Structures are given as structure tokens and as C-alpha cells.
Amino acid sequence: MNFKQLETFLRVVEWQSFTKAAQHLYLSQPTISLQIKALEKELQVILFQRNEKKVTLTEAGRLFYPEVKQILHHYYNIQAGLEDLKELKTGRLMIGASTIPGEYLLPQIIGDFHHKYPGIKINLRISDSASIGAKVRHKEIDVGIVGLPFTEDDIVCTPWIKDYLVLIVPPQHKWAQLKSINLKELRKEPIIIREPGSGTRRTIELLLEKKGVSFKDLKVTMELGSTRAIITAVLSGTGISIVSFFAAHDLVGLNKLSLISFKDVDFKRYLYIIHPKKWWGNFAAKAFFSFLKTKNIWALYDTKSGSLS
């Protein structure tokens, strides 16, 4: 038994004619007859009584008819729902992001995506890069944007955009008027950093190691769980920190923070898009991935106002 046979049965009942059913299904009458015979053979019952004037249902046919009608109704609804998914008229999308993309870049991008595909329901979870990677691996998240590359076989990791890590100090700090300092001078100042598992922290650790500066040599006074918390602590004069340019730029433009570069190291990294190797037909996730790839964040960045336009 297949859906073609059930649809043929339904049309013969509705039109009470093999000929009319054949016309509306764009099939030959012999084909219609063969499909009904195959259905009757499989069910081991006779479904129709045939005479010269019309076709009527047998008792078995009358019992079978409402069930077929319901089956096909569900089938057509499923087909319509799948078409809506394919055409992105409906669907769900679970996005995960580390702090920088999650708090500073994605809100506007997600808004643009929602404007283009209003039927897709979107959920954004923000955590550290390691946690987002774990959620992608366990398929709790469809697409992740993180500050660390992942090399696991079950995760696809694609470079997205370049980010720059910058030293920030409050305006009253002794370095506030400097354009750059030597990396080793960081050892002299109390510094505030992100928690273990953060992509920003891991990038800093790796770049310091390459320059022969041990992370343990820094005067770490606080480990905080978000970049916003770090910036607030720096503004209060608690210490200095290294954060993403995206996070600091607005406040630098308002003269609330001073941004300092390093003479001997370039703190740059990529933000990455990650997703499970097998997406299991998630049309919304694939569309969002393509949408992200079209977004040139630096081209959209207004360096005068310090905001995304």
C-alpha cells in the first residue's frame, strides 16, 4: 500500500467513476484500475461494486474510506509543513555564542535575519566558547559563534571574521595618554581577565606564551564571567584588562576608556562559526550560516560613531 494508491481510491470515491478519477489525476483509466486492484489484493477485500452507471463502495470500502481520508489529510499537512520548512516560512533555530559575538555582534544580525524570515523562532544562548562547543557537539545548539577554533571530527569549524584584542585602561590611569606599551609592562599592573574556558582568555594565554611572557607572571586580581563585567571593573579603577575591540570601542568613543596597543605583539584572532557535522535537514540553521557568511562586520562598522550601522 502506498500514498498513490490511497489517493487514487479517494478520487474514485469522490467522483464515483474510474474515468473521472483518471482525468483529474492525469492518469490512464487502466492505470487507475491496476492501482485499485493492487490495493484490494493487498487488503484482501473488494472495495468497489462496479456497474455501467457508477461505482459504489462495498461495506469494506465504506469502512476504509474515512480512514484513508484522515491518513491523506495528515499526509498533506506534513507535506505542507515540510515545504514551509524548506522555504523558511517556519522553523526553529537555536544559536549559541561566546560573549563577544553574543553580546556585541549577533543581536543586530539576528534581527536582520528575523526580518527576512519572520516565521523562524530564534533562541540565543550566551556562554563561554568551551561550553558552546560542548552544546554544539551534543546537538543542543544548531549554530555556534565562538572565539576558539574546534578541531573535533564531529564539529565543522569555519573562520568568520577577524577580531582584535586591545588593552583598556580608565582615563585617569597613568597609561591613558600612551598609544602603545611593551608587553612585559603588563606585569606591573593589576589585571582583570575572563574565566577559564573563555576564548578571549585562551587567545591571550597563547599569544603571551609565544612572546615568552608567562600568564602566571601577571598580577591577576579578578577573574570575571563576562566582558561587560570586566569593563565595569576597569571603569571603576579596579585594574586594566585586554578585551575585544568590539566591546571597547563605544566607550573609547565616549572618552570613558583609553585604548592602548602593544609595540611587540598583535593581539588578533578569528571568531568562528561552528555547527554539527550532520545537521539532519535543519533548513533554518543552514540559512543562518549562509546569512552570517554574507555579513562583513568591519565594512558595517562606523568608526566615527563606534556602532554597527
Contacts in CASP RR format, 6 or more apart in sequence:
PFRMAT RR
TARGET T0000
AUTHOR 0000-0000-0000
METHOD contacts of the structure
MODEL  1
MNFKQLETFLRVVEWQSFTKAAQHLYLSQPTISLQIKALEKELQVILFQR
NEKKVTLTEAGRLFYPEVKQILHHYYNIQAGLEDLKELKTGRLMIGASTI
PGEYLLPQIIGDFHHKYPGIKINLRISDSASIGAKVRHKEIDVGIVGLPF
TEDDIVCTPWIKDYLVLIVPPQHKWAQLKSINLKELRKEPIIIREPGSGT
RRTIELLLEKKGVSFKDLKVTMELGSTRAIITAVLSGTGISIVSFFAAHD
LVGLNKLSLISFKDVDFKRYLYIIHPKKWWGNFAAKAFFSFLKTKNIWAL
YDTKSGSLS
1 39 0 8 1.000
1 42 0 8 1.000
1 43 0 8 1.000
3 72 0 8 1.000
3 75 0 8 1.000
4 35 0 8 1.000
5 35 0 8 1.000
5 36 0 8 1.000
5 38 0 8 1.000
5 39 0 8 1.000
6 39 0 8 1.000
6 68 0 8 1.000
6 71 0 8 1.000
6 72 0 8 1.000
7 25 0 8 1.000
7 72 0 8 1.000
8 21 0 8 1.000
8 25 0 8 1.000
8 27 0 8 1.000
8 32 0 8 1.000
8 35 0 8 1.000
8 36 0 8 1.000
8 39 0 8 1.000
9 35 0 8 1.000
9 36 0 8 1.000
9 39 0 8 1.000
9 47 0 8 1.000
9 64 0 8 1.000
9 65 0 8 1.000
9 68 0 8 1.000
10 65 0 8 1.000
10 68 0 8 1.000
10 69 0 8 1.000
10 72 0 8 1.000
11 21 0 8 1.000
11 24 0 8 1.000
11 25 0 8 1.000
12 18 0 8 1.000
12 21 0 8 1.000
12 32 0 8 1.000
12 36 0 8 1.000
12 48 0 8 1.000
12 55 0 8 1.000
13 57 0 8 1.000
13 65 0 8 1.000
14 21 0 8 1.000
15 21 0 8 1.000
15 24 0 8 1.000
16 54 0 8 1.000
16 55 0 8 1.000
16 56 0 8 1.000
17 54 0 8 1.000
17 55 0 8 1.000
18 29 0 8 1.000
18 32 0 8 1.000
18 33 0 8 1.000
18 36 0 8 1.000
18 55 0 8 1.000
19 29 0 8 1.000
21 32 0 8 1.000
22 28 0 8 1.000
22 29 0 8 1.000
22 31 0 8 1.000
22 32 0 8 1.000
25 32 0 8 1.000
36 47 0 8 1.000
36 48 0 8 1.000
39 47 0 8 1.000
40 46 0 8 1.000
40 47 0 8 1.000
43 60 0 8 1.000
43 64 0 8 1.000
45 58 0 8 1.000
45 60 0 8 1.000
45 61 0 8 1.000
45 64 0 8 1.000
46 58 0 8 1.000
46 60 0 8 1.000
47 57 0 8 1.000
47 58 0 8 1.000
47 60 0 8 1.000
47 61 0 8 1.000
47 64 0 8 1.000
48 55 0 8 1.000
48 56 0 8 1.000
48 57 0 8 1.000
48 58 0 8 1.000
48 61 0 8 1.000
49 55 0 8 1.000
49 56 0 8 1.000
49 57 0 8 1.000
49 58 0 8 1.000
57 65 0 8 1.000
81 90 0 8 1.000
84 90 0 8 1.000
84 91 0 8 1.000
85 91 0 8 1.000
85 283 0 8 1.000
85 284 0 8 1.000
86 283 0 8 1.000
88 117 0 8 1.000
88 119 0 8 1.000
88 120 0 8 1.000
88 283 0 8 1.000
88 284 0 8 1.000
88 287 0 8 1.000
89 117 0 8 1.000
89 119 0 8 1.000
90 119 0 8 1.000
90 120 0 8 1.000
91 119 0 8 1.000
91 120 0 8 1.000
91 121 0 8 1.000
91 283 0 8 1.000
91 284 0 8 1.000
92 120 0 8 1.000
92 121 0 8 1.000
92 122 0 8 1.000
92 123 0 8 1.000
92 284 0 8 1.000
93 120 0 8 1.000
93 121 0 8 1.000
93 122 0 8 1.000
93 123 0 8 1.000
93 142 0 8 1.000
93 143 0 8 1.000
93 282 0 8 1.000
93 284 0 8 1.000
93 285 0 8 1.000
93 288 0 8 1.000
94 123 0 8 1.000
94 125 0 8 1.000
94 140 0 8 1.000
94 141 0 8 1.000
94 142 0 8 1.000
94 143 0 8 1.000
95 106 0 8 1.000
95 110 0 8 1.000
95 122 0 8 1.000
95 123 0 8 1.000
95 124 0 8 1.000
95 125 0 8 1.000
95 141 0 8 1.000
95 142 0 8 1.000
95 143 0 8 1.000
95 144 0 8 1.000
95 145 0 8 1.000
95 288 0 8 1.000
96 102 0 8 1.000
96 124 0 8 1.000
96 125 0 8 1.000
96 126 0 8 1.000
96 127 0 8 1.000
96 132 0 8 1.000
96 135 0 8 1.000
96 136 0 8 1.000
96 141 0 8 1.000
96 143 0 8 1.000
96 144 0 8 1.000
96 145 0 8 1.000
97 106 0 8 1.000
97 124 0 8 1.000
97 125 0 8 1.000
97 126 0 8 1.000
97 132 0 8 1.000
97 144 0 8 1.000
97 145 0 8 1.000
97 146 0 8 1.000
98 126 0 8 1.000
98 127 0 8 1.000
98 128 0 8 1.000
98 129 0 8 1.000
98 132 0 8 1.000
98 145 0 8 1.000
98 146 0 8 1.000
98 147 0 8 1.000
98 148 0 8 1.000
98 198 0 8 1.000
98 199 0 8 1.000
98 200 0 8 1.000
99 126 0 8 1.000
99 128 0 8 1.000
99 194 0 8 1.000
99 198 0 8 1.000
99 200 0 8 1.000
99 225 0 8 1.000
99 226 0 8 1.000
99 227 0 8 1.000
99 228 0 8 1.000
100 147 0 8 1.000
100 163 0 8 1.000
100 200 0 8 1.000
100 227 0 8 1.000
100 244 0 8 1.000
100 246 0 8 1.000
100 247 0 8 1.000
100 271 0 8 1.000
101 145 0 8 1.000
101 146 0 8 1.000
101 147 0 8 1.000
101 271 0 8 1.000
102 124 0 8 1.000
102 126 0 8 1.000
102 145 0 8 1.000
103 126 0 8 1.000
103 226 0 8 1.000
103 227 0 8 1.000
103 228 0 8 1.000
103 247 0 8 1.000
104 244 0 8 1.000
104 246 0 8 1.000
104 247 0 8 1.000
105 145 0 8 1.000
105 246 0 8 1.000
105 271 0 8 1.000
105 297 0 8 1.000
105 308 0 8 1.000
106 124 0 8 1.000
106 145 0 8 1.000
107 124 0 8 1.000
108 308 0 8 1.000
109 291 0 8 1.000
109 292 0 8 1.000
109 295 0 8 1.000
110 122 0 8 1.000
110 124 0 8 1.000
112 291 0 8 1.000
113 120 0 8 1.000
113 122 0 8 1.000
113 287 0 8 1.000
113 288 0 8 1.000
113 291 0 8 1.000
114 120 0 8 1.000
114 122 0 8 1.000
116 291 0 8 1.000
117 284 0 8 1.000
117 287 0 8 1.000
120 284 0 8 1.000
125 132 0 8 1.000
125 135 0 8 1.000
125 141 0 8 1.000
127 135 0 8 1.000
128 194 0 8 1.000
128 195 0 8 1.000
128 197 0 8 1.000
128 198 0 8 1.000
128 199 0 8 1.000
128 225 0 8 1.000
129 146 0 8 1.000
129 147 0 8 1.000
129 148 0 8 1.000
129 197 0 8 1.000
129 198 0 8 1.000
129 199 0 8 1.000
129 202 0 8 1.000
130 148 0 8 1.000
130 197 0 8 1.000
130 199 0 8 1.000
131 197 0 8 1.000
132 141 0 8 1.000
132 144 0 8 1.000
132 145 0 8 1.000
132 146 0 8 1.000
132 274 0 8 1.000
133 141 0 8 1.000
133 144 0 8 1.000
133 146 0 8 1.000
133 150 0 8 1.000
133 155 0 8 1.000
133 274 0 8 1.000
135 141 0 8 1.000
136 143 0 8 1.000
136 144 0 8 1.000
136 150 0 8 1.000
136 155 0 8 1.000
136 274 0 8 1.000
136 275 0 8 1.000
136 276 0 8 1.000
137 152 0 8 1.000
137 154 0 8 1.000
137 155 0 8 1.000
137 276 0 8 1.000
139 276 0 8 1.000
142 275 0 8 1.000
142 276 0 8 1.000
142 279 0 8 1.000
142 282 0 8 1.000
142 284 0 8 1.000
142 285 0 8 1.000
142 288 0 8 1.000
143 273 0 8 1.000
143 274 0 8 1.000
143 275 0 8 1.000
143 285 0 8 1.000
143 288 0 8 1.000
143 289 0 8 1.000
143 292 0 8 1.000
144 273 0 8 1.000
144 274 0 8 1.000
144 275 0 8 1.000
145 160 0 8 1.000
145 271 0 8 1.000
145 272 0 8 1.000
145 273 0 8 1.000
145 274 0 8 1.000
145 292 0 8 1.000
146 199 0 8 1.000
146 271 0 8 1.000
146 272 0 8 1.000
146 274 0 8 1.000
147 163 0 8 1.000
147 199 0 8 1.000
147 200 0 8 1.000
147 203 0 8 1.000
147 269 0 8 1.000
147 270 0 8 1.000
147 271 0 8 1.000
147 272 0 8 1.000
148 199 0 8 1.000
148 202 0 8 1.000
148 203 0 8 1.000
148 272 0 8 1.000
149 157 0 8 1.000
149 159 0 8 1.000
149 270 0 8 1.000
149 272 0 8 1.000
150 157 0 8 1.000
150 272 0 8 1.000
150 274 0 8 1.000
151 157 0 8 1.000
153 277 0 8 1.000
154 276 0 8 1.000
154 277 0 8 1.000
155 274 0 8 1.000
155 275 0 8 1.000
155 276 0 8 1.000
155 277 0 8 1.000
156 274 0 8 1.000
156 275 0 8 1.000
156 276 0 8 1.000
156 277 0 8 1.000
157 272 0 8 1.000
157 273 0 8 1.000
157 274 0 8 1.000
158 272 0 8 1.000
158 273 0 8 1.000
158 274 0 8 1.000
158 293 0 8 1.000
159 270 0 8 1.000
159 271 0 8 1.000
159 272 0 8 1.000
160 270 0 8 1.000
160 271 0 8 1.000
160 272 0 8 1.000
160 273 0 8 1.000
160 292 0 8 1.000
160 293 0 8 1.000
161 270 0 8 1.000
161 271 0 8 1.000
161 295 0 8 1.000
161 296 0 8 1.000
161 297 0 8 1.000
161 298 0 8 1.000
162 268 0 8 1.000
162 269 0 8 1.000
162 270 0 8 1.000
162 271 0 8 1.000
162 298 0 8 1.000
163 244 0 8 1.000
163 245 0 8 1.000
163 246 0 8 1.000
163 268 0 8 1.000
163 269 0 8 1.000
163 270 0 8 1.000
163 271 0 8 1.000
164 244 0 8 1.000
164 245 0 8 1.000
164 266 0 8 1.000
164 267 0 8 1.000
164 268 0 8 1.000
164 269 0 8 1.000
165 200 0 8 1.000
165 203 0 8 1.000
165 204 0 8 1.000
165 242 0 8 1.000
165 243 0 8 1.000
165 244 0 8 1.000
165 245 0 8 1.000
165 267 0 8 1.000
165 268 0 8 1.000
165 269 0 8 1.000
166 242 0 8 1.000
166 243 0 8 1.000
166 244 0 8 1.000
166 245 0 8 1.000
166 248 0 8 1.000
166 259 0 8 1.000
166 260 0 8 1.000
166 261 0 8 1.000
166 267 0 8 1.000
167 181 0 8 1.000
167 186 0 8 1.000
167 240 0 8 1.000
167 241 0 8 1.000
167 242 0 8 1.000
167 259 0 8 1.000
167 260 0 8 1.000
167 261 0 8 1.000
167 262 0 8 1.000
168 231 0 8 1.000
168 234 0 8 1.000
168 240 0 8 1.000
168 241 0 8 1.000
168 242 0 8 1.000
168 243 0 8 1.000
168 248 0 8 1.000
168 252 0 8 1.000
168 257 0 8 1.000
168 258 0 8 1.000
168 259 0 8 1.000
168 260 0 8 1.000
169 175 0 8 1.000
169 176 0 8 1.000
169 234 0 8 1.000
169 239 0 8 1.000
169 240 0 8 1.000
169 257 0 8 1.000
169 258 0 8 1.000
169 260 0 8 1.000
170 176 0 8 1.000
170 234 0 8 1.000
170 235 0 8 1.000
170 236 0 8 1.000
170 237 0 8 1.000
170 239 0 8 1.000
170 256 0 8 1.000
170 257 0 8 1.000
170 258 0 8 1.000
171 255 0 8 1.000
171 256 0 8 1.000
171 257 0 8 1.000
171 258 0 8 1.000
172 237 0 8 1.000
173 237 0 8 1.000
173 240 0 8 1.000
173 258 0 8 1.000
175 181 0 8 1.000
175 240 0 8 1.000
175 258 0 8 1.000
175 260 0 8 1.000
176 258 0 8 1.000
177 258 0 8 1.000
178 260 0 8 1.000
179 260 0 8 1.000
179 261 0 8 1.000
180 260 0 8 1.000
180 261 0 8 1.000
180 262 0 8 1.000
180 263 0 8 1.000
181 260 0 8 1.000
181 262 0 8 1.000
181 263 0 8 1.000
182 262 0 8 1.000
182 263 0 8 1.000
182 264 0 8 1.000
183 208 0 8 1.000
183 211 0 8 1.000
183 213 0 8 1.000
183 262 0 8 1.000
183 263 0 8 1.000
183 264 0 8 1.000
183 265 0 8 1.000
184 213 0 8 1.000
186 213 0 8 1.000
186 218 0 8 1.000
187 213 0 8 1.000
187 217 0 8 1.000
187 218 0 8 1.000
187 219 0 8 1.000
188 219 0 8 1.000
189 219 0 8 1.000
189 239 0 8 1.000
189 240 0 8 1.000
190 219 0 8 1.000
190 220 0 8 1.000
190 221 0 8 1.000
190 238 0 8 1.000
190 239 0 8 1.000
190 240 0 8 1.000
191 218 0 8 1.000
191 219 0 8 1.000
191 220 0 8 1.000
191 221 0 8 1.000
191 239 0 8 1.000
191 240 0 8 1.000
191 241 0 8 1.000
191 242 0 8 1.000
192 220 0 8 1.000
192 221 0 8 1.000
192 222 0 8 1.000
192 223 0 8 1.000
192 224 0 8 1.000
192 230 0 8 1.000
192 233 0 8 1.000
192 234 0 8 1.000
192 238 0 8 1.000
192 239 0 8 1.000
192 240 0 8 1.000
192 241 0 8 1.000
193 201 0 8 1.000
193 204 0 8 1.000
193 218 0 8 1.000
193 220 0 8 1.000
193 222 0 8 1.000
193 223 0 8 1.000
193 224 0 8 1.000
193 230 0 8 1.000
193 241 0 8 1.000
193 242 0 8 1.000
194 200 0 8 1.000
194 201 0 8 1.000
194 223 0 8 1.000
194 224 0 8 1.000
194 225 0 8 1.000
194 226 0 8 1.000
194 227 0 8 1.000
194 230 0 8 1.000
195 201 0 8 1.000
195 223 0 8 1.000
195 224 0 8 1.000
195 225 0 8 1.000
196 223 0 8 1.000
198 225 0 8 1.000
200 227 0 8 1.000
200 242 0 8 1.000
200 243 0 8 1.000
200 244 0 8 1.000
203 267 0 8 1.000
203 269 0 8 1.000
204 215 0 8 1.000
204 242 0 8 1.000
204 267 0 8 1.000
205 215 0 8 1.000
207 265 0 8 1.000
207 267 0 8 1.000
208 214 0 8 1.000
208 215 0 8 1.000
209 215 0 8 1.000
210 265 0 8 1.000
211 264 0 8 1.000
211 265 0 8 1.000
221 238 0 8 1.000
221 239 0 8 1.000
222 230 0 8 1.000
222 233 0 8 1.000
222 238 0 8 1.000
222 239 0 8 1.000
224 230 0 8 1.000
224 233 0 8 1.000
227 243 0 8 1.000
227 244 0 8 1.000
227 247 0 8 1.000
228 247 0 8 1.000
230 241 0 8 1.000
230 243 0 8 1.000
231 241 0 8 1.000
231 243 0 8 1.000
231 247 0 8 1.000
231 248 0 8 1.000
231 251 0 8 1.000
231 257 0 8 1.000
233 239 0 8 1.000
233 241 0 8 1.000
234 240 0 8 1.000
234 241 0 8 1.000
234 257 0 8 1.000
235 251 0 8 1.000
235 256 0 8 1.000
235 257 0 8 1.000
242 267 0 8 1.000
245 259 0 8 1.000
248 257 0 8 1.000
248 259 0 8 1.000
249 259 0 8 1.000
249 306 0 8 1.000
250 306 0 8 1.000
250 307 0 8 1.000
251 257 0 8 1.000
252 258 0 8 1.000
252 259 0 8 1.000
253 306 0 8 1.000
273 289 0 8 1.000
273 292 0 8 1.000
273 293 0 8 1.000
275 285 0 8 1.000
275 289 0 8 1.000
279 285 0 8 1.000
279 286 0 8 1.000
297 308 0 8 1.000
300 308 0 8 1.000
300 309 0 8 1.000
301 308 0 8 1.000
301 309 0 8 1.000
302 308 0 8 1.000
302 309 0 8 1.000
END
